Amino acid sequence: MGFTVAKHLENRSSRIRAKVIEIDRENAEHAAELLEKTIVLHGDGLDAEMLAEANIERSDVILALTDDDKTNLLAAIRAKSMGCPLAICLINDPSMVPLLHAMGIDAYVNPRATTVSSILRHIRHGRVRGVYSIGDAEGEVIEAQVMSTSTISGQYIRDIEFPEGVLVGAVRKGPKILKPSGSLRIEEGDHVVLFALAADVGEVERLLQVTVDFF
């Protein structure tokens, strides 16, 4: 999963400097041969010295994408304690999801209902708080913070061209949680909760996406 995400990042038009930490030497050597723009480090992602070597304190986000939930959580927590502002984990066990907020994990992905493009979506938007799959991936509930350059920032809900399969569930402005209405204006820093059918997730991405200038 980590290799595939790194490969997709390399293929993007916008330059993203990625580093991969791989504990298995053979896998690390294989990844280093195939990745052209990504630095591959052989070591343990739970090791503080290895994270420091990867300059984790200067990184924008850590993606913990091993096949072990506990390893992902511990790596994310250590990275955040060392100064990384955003942590996204791969979580297989849904019973662990309620613990994520208390641990400071910003978002999680479920491999049974999430594709690589969904992981990349978290990176581009920067402030996605959670993506929750509904049913057998028939839809998603997306919780996100609105950034200054996203399409919906500064617009009234009635003027936003949401697809038919998208519903606004709630809007949080500071400490207040508001019931959505057409006259409610979405502003920078607001948190929105959206329900989207699977076919409409791409359009929700577009509405939440920030411009490259923001980064």
N, C-alpha and C positions, 0 to 999 in steps of 0.2 A: 504493500500500500504506500509506504513512504517513497519507494523508488518511483512508482507511477505518478504520485503527486509531484515529485521533483521534476520528472520528465515533462509533465504538462506545464509546469512553471517555466521551464526552459523554452517552451514553444510559444509563450506569450509575447506579444509585441512590447509590452511594458517590462522593463528590466527589474527582475526581483532576484536579489542575491540570496540563495538558499544554501544551507549546509545540512548534510545528512549525517547522523551518528548511527553507526551500525555495529552491533556487538560481535557479530559473526565475521571473522576475517575473510572467508571465501566470498560471502555476500558483499562485503565492503569492497573487495577488489573487483568483483563483477560490476557493481554499481559505478565504481570509479572509471571503469573502462567505457561504459555506455553513456554516462552523463558528461556533457561537454562543458557546462557552465556552472556546475554545482560542486562544491567542496565536500568530499566524503571523508569522514573521520572514523577510524576504527576504535571503538571503545564502548563503555557503558554509559548510556544516557542518564543514569541515576548518579553518576559520579560527579561531584562538584568541580573537580579539576577539569574533567572533560567538558562540562558545560562552560566553564570559564574559558577553555581553549576555543570553544565555538563562539565566544563573545556574546553569551546569552544576555548579559546585562544591556547590550546595545541592540538586541533583536526586537523586532516589532511583535512577533508571535512565535510560540512554540506549538508544533503539532506532535502530539504523542500518539503514534500509530502502530504500536506493537500489537501482538495478538493476546496480550495479557492486560486485563483492565487495571489491576493493582499497580503494575509497572507504569502504565500510562498516567495514572493519578499521581503517583509519587514523583515521576519525572516532571509533570506539570507543576506540582506544588513547589518542588525544589527550584525550578526555573523561575517561577514568580517570586520566590523568596530572594532570588539573586538579581531581581530587577526587570525581568521580562514582563511587559504589561498585559499580554493577552495569551491565554492558554486554551487550546482546543484538544479534546481527548477522544479517542476511539473507545466506545463503551459497548460491550456485548451483553452485559447483564443489566436488564432494565431496572432491577431492584436497587442498583447503585445510584440511579439518576437523582433521587431526592437528596443525596449527600453532596452533590456537586457544588451547589451554591454555597453551602457552609464551608467547603474546601477552597472556595475562590476560583473554581473553574468557570470560565466565561461561556463556553459552549461545548457541546458534545455531538458526536456523529454515531449513528448506528449502522454497522456494515451490512445488516440485512435489509435496510431500507434507504441507504444513502450511497450515492455514487461519488466518484472522484470530483465531479463538477460541483457537487454540494459542498465538499470540503473547501474547494477553491473559492466558493461563494462567500464563505466565512472570512477568508483572507481579504477579499476585495472590499467587502462591506465594512470590515474592521470592528463593528460594534454589534454583531449578531450575538444575542444572549442565549438563544436556544432554538433548536429545530426539532420538533417532535412529530414523529410519523403517526399517521392515523390509519388504523386498519392494516391492510396488507399493502402499505405504501400508496394508498389511493389518494391521500392528501397530506398536507403538512400544516402544523401550527408554527408560525415563525414569530419569535420575539426579537425585536431589534431596536436599537437606538438610532434615531434619525440624525444624519450628519448634515453639515451646512450645505454641501453641494449635491445632495441627493435630489432626485426629481420631485419628490413630494414635499420637501422642505418649503415652508412658507405658503402652502396651498390649503384651501378649505377642503374638507373631505368630499363635499359635493362636486368639486371641480377636478378631483383626481380620477383619471380614467382607469378605474379598477376593472379587470375582467369580470364576467358574470359569475365565475366560480370563486371569487375572492370576497371575503367578509372581514370587516374591521371589528375585532372583538373588544378591544379596550385601548385607551390611550392614557399613559401616565405622564403628567406634567409635574415635575418635582415630586413632592410627597402625595399629590392628589391623583387618584385613579378616576378617570372620567368615562362616562358612557358616550360612545361615539355618536355624533349627529352630523348632518350635512353642514351645519354652521360652525363646527369645531375646526379650528385652524391647526394644522400640523406644523410644528416649529422645530428648529434645531435643538437637539438634546432631548426631545420627547421620546418616550418609549412606546412603541406600537406593537399590538399583538394582532396578527393577521392569520386567517384561515384560508388556505388555498388548495383547490383540487390539483392533483398531480399535473394535469395538462396546463395549468395556469401558473405554476411555480416560476417558470422562465420569465413571465411578465412581471411577477413580483420582484424577481432579481433586478430587472431593469429599473423598476420604480425605486428600489432601495439603493441601487448602485451609485457610488460617488465617482466624481471625475478623477482622472489620473493626476490632475493638478493638486488634488487634496493630499496625495502622498508625496 
